[in-house]
């Protein structure tokens, strides 16, 4: 009779030990849940504080840099600096959240470094655009609103980010160029200076009075209201072409008035030469006979007929027409 009572006693002891273990596990799980809830609450608070801190830091950075003369009129660099500050604040807050949740940030940084290396090798072209974008933002060869020429593409810069430079040409066509191409090619900033020089090449006849032609051109350019008086317009013979004497006309104007002033001065120069009876010749073609003498006779007859004409401005195509008729 003693053996069953002993077994019941052992079973009761085992049950008591099991209950005590379950109570300890439950207490431990309760503590873990409480710690997790507390850490999650603190992590959420850190996240909220980080978002507000990033906005405050961005606003403070924008206001501080807005007082600096070099950044006040450069919205591109100003926006870039504000974004860098915002990302740094968010990154610091993210690391603090991970540490609060018990994550080993050292191992995460190592994994991110290895992943960044792999991604960098796979995206060499894209990262080259990012690097070129950073250099363009630092060196600032042009700004938003400048008129630039990149490998023949002329337009006004509308946006500059880390990957692309966006322009709008005279026809309001959007032009997007990768920053790596912009940074490696020759770039002309057409509005980088306050003034620009207008250069026009105009041909006059070999029989024209060249001094008078130069005076007529400089007077026509100086009469335009947007042509600057200092330096004064200049004209000079720059080349002897096949059918004309080339005279170059130089005049200075403000960069924002360049295109319209150039068109106006070109028109004024043509009208002034016409008023002064100075010929602007067209290209001539000379038919050179070869072969027997009979084939050369029609050409010589046309030449003599053209000499006797009162109209000296007949087109060169008339000679070919008369040759064909003969």
Backbone torsions as a table, in degrees:
resi	resn	phi	psi	omega
1	UNK	NA	-22.6	-179.4
2	UNK	-73.3	-29.4	-176.0
3	UNK	-66.1	-44.8	178.1
4	UNK	-64.2	-37.9	178.4
5	UNK	-65.3	-34.6	176.9
6	UNK	-65.7	-39.3	179.4
7	UNK	-66.5	-41.0	177.6
8	UNK	-64.2	-35.9	178.3
9	UNK	-65.8	-43.0	178.0
10	UNK	-63.8	-41.3	178.6
11	UNK	-63.1	-38.1	178.0
12	UNK	-65.4	-37.8	179.2
13	UNK	-67.5	-41.8	178.1
14	UNK	-63.4	-41.6	178.3
15	UNK	-63.1	-39.2	178.2
16	UNK	-64.4	-41.0	179.4
17	UNK	-65.7	-39.2	179.1
18	UNK	-64.4	-41.9	178.6
19	UNK	-64.5	-38.2	178.8
20	UNK	-66.9	-38.7	177.9
21	UNK	-65.5	-44.2	178.7
22	UNK	-61.8	-38.1	178.7
23	UNK	-66.1	-39.4	178.7
24	UNK	-66.6	-41.8	178.5
25	UNK	-64.9	-41.2	179.4
26	UNK	-64.4	-40.2	178.3
27	UNK	-65.2	-39.5	179.0
28	UNK	-66.3	-42.4	177.8
29	UNK	-63.7	-36.6	178.2
30	UNK	-64.9	-41.5	177.4
31	UNK	-64.5	-41.8	179.0
32	UNK	-63.7	-42.0	178.5
33	UNK	-64.4	-38.9	177.8
34	UNK	-65.5	-42.0	177.8
35	UNK	-65.0	-40.6	179.6
36	UNK	-64.4	-42.4	178.9
37	UNK	-63.5	-40.2	179.1
38	UNK	-65.9	-42.5	179.4
39	UNK	-66.1	-39.3	177.9
40	UNK	-65.2	-39.6	178.5
41	UNK	-63.1	-44.4	178.7
42	UNK	-65.6	-38.4	179.3
43	UNK	-63.6	-41.1	177.5
44	UNK	-64.1	-40.8	177.8
45	UNK	-63.8	-40.0	177.8
46	UNK	-64.3	-40.2	179.1
47	UNK	-62.3	-46.2	179.0
48	UNK	-62.3	-43.3	179.4
49	UNK	-65.1	-35.7	179.0
50	UNK	-66.0	-41.9	179.0
51	UNK	-62.5	-46.5	178.7
52	UNK	-65.5	-37.9	179.3
53	UNK	-66.5	-37.8	178.8
54	UNK	-65.4	-41.5	178.0
55	UNK	-65.4	-41.2	179.4
56	UNK	-65.5	-43.0	179.9
57	UNK	-64.4	-38.7	177.9
58	UNK	-64.3	-43.9	179.7
59	UNK	-65.0	-42.2	179.5
60	UNK	-65.7	-39.7	178.3
61	UNK	-64.8	-42.3	178.9
62	UNK	-62.9	-42.4	179.9
63	UNK	-68.1	-39.0	-178.7
64	UNK	-68.8	-46.4	-179.8
65	UNK	-71.5	-24.6	177.9
66	UNK	-66.2	-20.2	177.6
67	UNK	-84.3	-13.0	179.0
68	UNK	-84.1	133.7	-175.5
69	UNK	-62.4	-36.9	-177.1
70	UNK	-69.5	-23.6	-178.5
71	UNK	-104.6	-13.4	-172.4
72	UNK	-62.8	-41.2	-177.1
73	UNK	-105.5	22.6	-179.9
74	UNK	-128.4	83.5	-176.3
75	UNK	-65.1	-24.1	-178.2
76	UNK	-66.8	-54.4	-179.9
77	UNK	-65.3	-36.6	179.6
78	UNK	-62.8	-45.5	178.7
79	UNK	-65.0	-38.6	178.7
80	UNK	-63.4	-44.5	179.1
81	UNK	-63.8	-39.7	178.8
82	UNK	-64.5	-41.6	178.8
83	UNK	-65.9	-37.4	178.0
84	UNK	-62.8	-45.2	178.7
85	UNK	-62.5	-41.8	-179.3
86	UNK	-63.7	-43.3	179.7
87	UNK	-65.9	-39.0	179.0
88	UNK	-63.3	-42.5	178.9
89	UNK	-64.8	-42.7	177.9
90	UNK	-64.3	-37.1	178.9
91	UNK	-66.0	-42.4	177.8
92	UNK	-63.4	-42.7	177.7
93	UNK	-63.8	-38.0	178.3
94	UNK	-64.7	-40.9	177.8
95	UNK	-65.7	-39.1	178.1
96	UNK	-64.5	-37.5	178.1
97	UNK	-65.5	-43.3	179.1
98	UNK	-63.4	-42.1	177.9
99	UNK	-64.3	-37.1	178.5
100	UNK	-65.9	-33.1	178.4
101	UNK	-83.2	2.7	176.6
102	UNK	85.3	14.8	179.8
103	UNK	-84.8	136.0	177.9
104	UNK	-77.4	103.9	-176.4
105	UNK	-68.7	-24.4	-179.7
106	UNK	-63.1	-45.4	179.3
107	UNK	-67.4	-35.8	178.7
108	UNK	-65.2	-41.5	178.7
109	UNK	-62.9	-39.0	178.3
110	UNK	-64.7	-42.8	179.1
111	UNK	-65.3	-42.7	178.5
112	UNK	-62.9	-35.6	177.7
113	UNK	-64.8	-43.8	177.9
114	UNK	-65.0	-41.5	178.5
115	UNK	-65.4	-37.9	178.8
116	UNK	-63.8	-38.6	177.6
117	UNK	-62.6	-44.3	179.6
118	UNK	-65.1	-43.6	179.2
119	UNK	-65.5	-38.0	179.1
120	UNK	-62.8	-39.0	177.3
121	UNK	-68.4	-33.0	-179.7
122	UNK	-78.2	-25.3	-176.1
123	UNK	-119.6	52.2	-178.5
124	UNK	-64.5	-42.7	-179.1
125	UNK	-64.4	-43.4	-180.0
126	UNK	-65.4	-42.8	180.0
127	UNK	-67.7	-30.3	175.4
128	UNK	-65.5	-34.9	174.5
129	UNK	-65.0	-38.6	178.7
130	UNK	-65.2	-45.6	179.4
131	UNK	-62.5	-42.1	177.9
132	UNK	-65.3	-37.1	177.7
133	UNK	-63.4	-40.4	177.3
134	UNK	-63.7	-42.7	179.3
135	UNK	-65.4	-37.7	178.0
136	UNK	-66.2	-36.3	178.5
137	UNK	-71.3	-31.3	-179.8
138	UNK	-79.9	-48.2	-176.5
139	UNK	-78.1	-29.5	177.5
140	UNK	53.5	59.2	174.2
141	UNK	-69.2	-20.4	174.2
142	UNK	-150.9	163.7	-178.6
143	UNK	-129.7	169.9	176.1
144	UNK	-63.5	127.9	-177.1
145	UNK	103.8	-14.2	178.9
146	UNK	-77.8	150.1	174.9
147	UNK	-95.6	117.5	-174.2
148	UNK	-127.4	161.4	177.9
149	UNK	-126.6	112.7	179.8
150	UNK	-116.8	104.0	177.1
151	UNK	53.9	41.7	178.1
152	UNK	92.8	-13.4	176.7
153	UNK	-89.4	112.3	-176.4
154	UNK	-107.0	130.8	178.7
155	UNK	-172.9	170.6	178.3
156	UNK	-93.1	131.9	-178.3
157	UNK	-69.4	123.4	178.5
158	UNK	-105.9	-24.0	-179.3
159	UNK	-160.3	143.2	176.2
160	UNK	-136.5	113.9	177.2
161	UNK	-123.0	-166.1	-174.9
162	UNK	-74.7	-16.1	-175.3
163	UNK	-112.0	-41.8	-172.3
164	UNK	-133.9	157.5	167.5
165	UNK	-111.5	123.8	-178.2
166	UNK	-106.3	133.8	179.5
167	UNK	-129.3	162.9	174.2
168	UNK	-129.4	121.2	-176.6
169	UNK	-84.6	-173.2	-175.9
170	UNK	-65.2	-24.3	177.8
171	UNK	-91.9	12.4	-178.9
172	UNK	61.2	34.6	175.0
173	UNK	-93.1	130.8	-178.6
174	UNK	-78.3	126.5	179.9
175	UNK	-117.1	124.0	-179.9
176	UNK	-117.2	120.9	-177.7
177	UNK	-123.5	130.4	176.3
178	UNK	-60.9	143.2	-176.6
179	UNK	-63.7	-32.1	179.3
180	UNK	-62.9	-37.9	178.2
181	UNK	-70.1	-39.0	178.4
182	UNK	-63.4	-42.5	-175.3
183	UNK	-73.0	-24.8	-177.5
184	UNK	-93.6	-22.5	-178.3
185	UNK	-94.2	168.6	175.4
186	UNK	-76.4	130.1	-177.4
187	UNK	-120.9	131.9	178.5
188	UNK	-108.2	121.6	175.4
189	UNK	-94.3	99.5	-174.1
190	UNK	-74.1	-19.9	178.4
191	UNK	-113.6	19.9	-179.6
192	UNK	-72.9	-21.7	177.9
193	UNK	-111.8	160.9	-178.0
194	UNK	-75.4	-28.4	-178.9
195	UNK	-125.7	156.1	176.5
196	UNK	-135.3	153.0	179.6
197	UNK	-99.2	130.3	173.4
198	UNK	-87.8	128.0	179.2
199	UNK	-124.6	114.0	179.6
200	UNK	-116.4	135.4	177.7
201	UNK	-110.8	115.4	-174.8
202	UNK	-124.0	133.6	179.7
203	UNK	-99.7	136.1	175.4
204	UNK	-122.4	163.6	-177.0
205	UNK	-68.7	156.5	179.3
206	UNK	-66.5	-22.1	179.2
207	UNK	-91.0	2.0	-177.3
208	UNK	-77.9	155.0	173.8
209	UNK	-78.5	106.3	-172.4
210	UNK	-67.2	-37.7	179.2
211	UNK	-63.2	-42.6	178.5
212	UNK	-65.9	-40.0	179.1
213	UNK	-61.3	-40.9	177.5
214	UNK	-63.6	-43.1	179.6
215	UNK	-64.2	-40.1	179.6
216	UNK	-63.0	-42.0	-178.5
217	UNK	-68.2	-45.5	-179.9
218	UNK	-66.0	-36.2	177.7
219	UNK	-66.2	-41.3	179.0
220	UNK	-64.4	-39.0	179.3
221	UNK	-70.0	-42.1	-178.1
222	UNK	-66.1	-22.5	-178.8
223	UNK	-74.8	-14.5	-179.4
224	UNK	-76.0	138.8	-174.1
225	UNK	-69.5	-24.9	-178.0
226	UNK	-96.8	0.3	175.2
227	UNK	-83.4	128.7	-176.9
228	UNK	-74.9	146.7	178.0
229	UNK	-84.5	-15.5	179.1
230	UNK	-135.2	110.3	-0.4
231	UNK	-75.1	153.0	-178.1
232	UNK	-72.7	156.2	175.2
233	UNK	-59.5	145.1	-177.3
234	UNK	-133.3	144.1	176.1
235	UNK	-139.6	142.1	179.8
236	UNK	-161.5	157.5	178.4
237	UNK	-74.5	124.4	-176.5
238	UNK	-119.0	-10.4	-180.0
239	UNK	-166.5	151.9	174.1
240	UNK	-111.9	104.8	-176.1
241	UNK	-91.5	179.4	-177.3
242	UNK	-64.6	-40.0	-174.1
243	UNK	-117.9	-1.2	-175.4
244	UNK	-157.4	166.6	173.0
245	UNK	-101.3	122.9	-176.5
246	UNK	-85.0	126.1	175.2
247	UNK	-116.5	126.6	177.8
248	UNK	-95.7	132.9	178.2
249	UNK	-112.7	123.4	179.0
250	UNK	-114.0	132.6	176.7
251	UNK	-147.2	145.6	-176.4
252	UNK	-106.9	143.9	177.5
253	UNK	-149.3	170.3	176.9
254	UNK	-70.5	150.9	-175.5
255	UNK	-60.3	-39.4	-177.9
256	UNK	-72.1	-16.3	179.6
257	UNK	-102.3	8.4	-167.9
258	UNK	-61.3	-55.4	-168.1
259	UNK	-66.3	-46.4	-179.9
260	UNK	-67.3	-38.7	178.7
261	UNK	-65.4	-39.2	178.3
262	UNK	-61.7	-44.2	178.5
263	UNK	-64.3	-41.7	-179.2
264	UNK	-65.7	-42.4	-179.4
265	UNK	-67.4	-37.4	176.7
266	UNK	-59.8	-46.9	179.1
267	UNK	-64.9	-42.5	179.7
268	UNK	-63.5	-36.5	178.8
269	UNK	-65.7	-43.0	178.2
270	UNK	-63.4	-45.7	-179.0
271	UNK	-66.5	-36.9	179.2
272	UNK	-67.2	-39.1	177.7
273	UNK	-67.0	-38.1	177.4
274	UNK	-65.2	-41.2	180.0
275	UNK	-66.3	-29.9	179.0
276	UNK	-88.5	6.3	-180.0
277	UNK	56.9	39.0	175.9
278	UNK	-101.6	121.9	-173.1
279	UNK	-73.9	136.9	168.0
280	UNK	-107.3	97.5	-171.0
281	UNK	-73.4	155.1	173.0
282	UNK	-95.8	162.1	179.8
283	UNK	-62.5	138.5	179.9
284	UNK	-106.0	147.2	172.5
285	UNK	-121.9	130.0	-177.8
286	UNK	-107.9	125.1	176.7
287	UNK	-84.9	117.3	-178.9
288	UNK	-101.7	114.4	-179.2
289	UNK	-74.0	149.6	174.9
290	UNK	-148.9	161.8	-177.3
291	UNK	99.1	-144.8	-176.2
292	UNK	-81.1	170.1	-175.7
293	UNK	-69.4	-31.0	-179.2
294	UNK	-65.6	-34.8	178.7
295	UNK	-70.4	-25.3	-178.5
296	UNK	-83.2	-17.3	-175.8
297	UNK	-62.0	-44.9	179.0
298	UNK	-60.5	-37.4	-179.5
299	UNK	-66.1	-42.4	179.1
300	UNK	-66.0	-35.7	178.7
301	UNK	-65.8	-41.2	178.3
302	UNK	-64.7	-39.4	-179.9
303	UNK	-62.4	-44.2	179.6
304	UNK	-66.7	-36.3	179.3
305	UNK	-66.7	-37.7	-179.9
306	UNK	-68.8	-31.2	178.0
307	UNK	-67.0	-33.2	-177.5
308	UNK	-84.0	-4.4	-177.7
309	UNK	-74.5	140.0	174.6
310	UNK	-75.6	-25.8	-177.8
311	UNK	-89.3	109.5	-178.5
312	UNK	-83.3	-5.0	-174.6
313	UNK	-103.2	23.5	177.8
314	UNK	-65.6	147.5	-175.2
315	UNK	-75.7	152.8	179.2
316	UNK	-63.1	-23.8	-179.7
317	UNK	-65.7	-19.5	178.8
318	UNK	-62.7	-38.1	179.8
319	UNK	-60.3	-45.3	-179.9
320	UNK	-66.5	-35.6	179.0
321	UNK	-64.5	-44.5	-179.0
322	UNK	-66.7	-35.3	177.5
323	UNK	-63.2	-42.1	-179.7
324	UNK	-66.2	-37.9	179.0
325	UNK	-67.1	-36.3	-179.6
326	UNK	-73.5	NA	NA
